[in-house]
Amino acid sequence: MTCLVCGSRQSESHFGGNSCRACAAFFRRYFNSKKFIIKCSCKSKTINSHPCRSCRVAKCFAVGMTPQKLCGQRDPNGSSNRLIASANENVQLALTPYIPPKDTTNITSTISNFSVFEKKRIHMFSSLGLQNVYAITSLTKNDTLLTEDLVADVFPDFGKLSSSDKRSLINGFVLKLWQIEPALDHVANRVEYRKMEEKDIQNIIFPFFNGSFMKGSELSENDIWRIFGPHWIYFFEKVIEAIVFLSLDRIELMAVIWILFFDHAYIDISSKSIDLCWNIRKVIHRELKNYLMEKVGNEEAAAIRFMDILEIPMIVERGEQKFLDEFIICELNQIRVHDDFREIVKKQRI
């Protein structure tokens, strides 16, 4: 497993979190040192240099390491027993103001990769002739392959998971990604989202279902609107508009993307994959908090913004349930959907 503190390819459990041995040794030295008060010196360093001690220990905290798990300072003479202060003692409290909550490396470093990923997806879907249900779902396999390449590039540990675990995470994410497409376009300034009226939604769903019915099972536009209209109204009003209303910037969106991907709640993945998802989500949460503190500049306002952003996965989850219900209705009305997409949806319902 990759060390989430420094990026080393080797890591294991140390002091309540996962890190390489070098970072574990640094963490021990840091708390066994008498120099408890340190300040960030990153601004005085060159661009490509390693983070300062202050930022490095902040990342140690972010992955779950805690000084209470230390065994005390090594004493070559064995003549003294040094105790590590508990969480409510002065040493721990004295450290807090001097650890600048600024590190956002794991979020910001993936923005360029995700931009390339989006361009590839846009090119792929825009190359379709018909933009109906069957044509779009026929690109499911290509979309999952693009997603796998993206995640493997930015999180090398993902490539070490079993094929079945990778497939479960990718398939679950692709369904979420398809739901929030209009929000992605809005944040990237490709298409500014505006409130959708019934006529606007009809102009989307009528061509979407056109040509996708089994022969002899075609529905009129009135029937399409009666059956599917409520689902699409919910989608735009309760999912897309709720996300757009938050006016996410690129960094906030990137945090949301990885929180959605590394969902540790799947029941069909191994404990190793659950641990990886849990650890990465912890780091993303911490870095999002760090970013919001710098962006907002007020602890209370940053906390409110943080909780608002964490509502998005729950909004998407509720939308996904509606999405899966709509798929059943498509099946009942003999709408043609590609087998690759059908396989993913049926697995999600199980």
NORWO-V332630 format. One record per helix or strand of 3 or more residues. SS is the DSSP state (@ for helix, = for strand). FROM is the first residue (numbers start at 1). LEN is the number of residues. Records with the same first field share a line. If there is no record, write none. Layout:
BEGIN
SS = FROM-LEN, FROM-LEN
END
This chain:
BEGIN
= = 12-3, 17-3
@ = 21-12, 42-3, 53-10, 67-3, 90-7, 105-4, 111-16, 133-5, 140-15, 156-5, 163-17, 181-7, 198-12, 221-24, 250-12, 271-26, 299-34, 339-11
END
